[in-house]
């Protein structure tokens, strides 16, 4: 997963942010499925980082409204 800090996300266009949001949601879904199935993830913090990145994007979208 690439770095998803606010500075890099603000440089993206709204369309790029929407695509990134969709990708992050799919990534979160697969990470949760692996976790629920009892599999071990390579990075246990991936769910937390992904959730926070999604929240950052949603916050930026609300700020633009």
C-alpha positions as CSV (number, residue, x, y, z in Angstrom):
1,X,0.0,0.0,0.0
2,X,1.3,3.4,-0.9
3,X,1.6,6.2,1.5
4,X,-1.8,7.8,2.0
5,X,-1.1,10.9,4.0
6,X,-3.2,14.0,3.6
7,X,-0.6,15.9,1.6
8,X,-0.5,13.3,-1.2
9,X,-4.2,12.8,-1.2
10,X,-5.0,16.5,-1.6
11,X,-2.9,16.6,-4.7
12,X,-5.2,14.1,-6.4
13,X,-8.2,15.2,-8.5
14,X,-11.6,14.4,-7.1
15,X,-12.0,11.6,-9.7
16,X,-8.6,10.1,-8.7
17,X,-9.6,10.2,-5.1
18,X,-12.9,8.4,-5.9
19,X,-11.0,5.7,-7.6
20,X,-8.5,5.4,-4.8
21,X,-11.4,5.2,-2.3
22,X,-12.9,2.3,-4.3
23,X,-9.5,0.5,-4.4
24,X,-9.1,1.0,-0.6
25,X,-12.5,-0.4,0.1
26,X,-11.8,-3.5,-2.0
27,X,-8.4,-3.9,-0.2
28,X,-10.2,-3.5,3.2
29,X,-12.8,-6.1,2.2
30,X,-10.1,-8.7,1.2
31,X,-8.0,-8.0,4.4
32,X,-11.1,-8.6,6.6
33,X,-11.9,-11.8,4.7
34,X,-8.4,-13.1,5.3
35,X,-8.7,-12.2,8.9
36,X,-12.1,-13.8,9.3
37,X,-10.9,-17.0,7.7
38,X,-8.2,-17.3,10.2
39,X,-5.4,-16.6,7.8
40,X,-2.3,-14.6,8.8
41,X,-1.6,-11.3,7.1
42,X,1.8,-10.1,6.1
43,X,1.1,-6.8,7.9
44,X,-1.4,-6.9,10.8
45,X,-1.8,-3.1,10.7
46,X,-3.2,-3.2,7.1
47,X,-6.8,-3.0,8.3
48,X,-6.2,0.0,10.5
49,X,-4.2,1.9,8.0
50,X,-6.8,1.2,5.2
51,X,-9.6,2.4,7.4
52,X,-7.8,5.6,8.3
53,X,-7.0,6.3,4.6
54,X,-10.6,5.8,3.7
55,X,-11.6,8.3,6.5
56,X,-9.1,10.8,5.2
57,X,-10.5,10.7,1.7
58,X,-14.1,10.9,2.9
59,X,-13.2,13.9,5.0
60,X,-11.6,15.7,2.1
61,X,-14.7,15.0,0.0
62,X,-16.9,16.6,2.7
63,X,-14.6,19.6,2.9
64,X,-15.0,20.3,-0.8
65,X,-18.8,20.3,-0.6
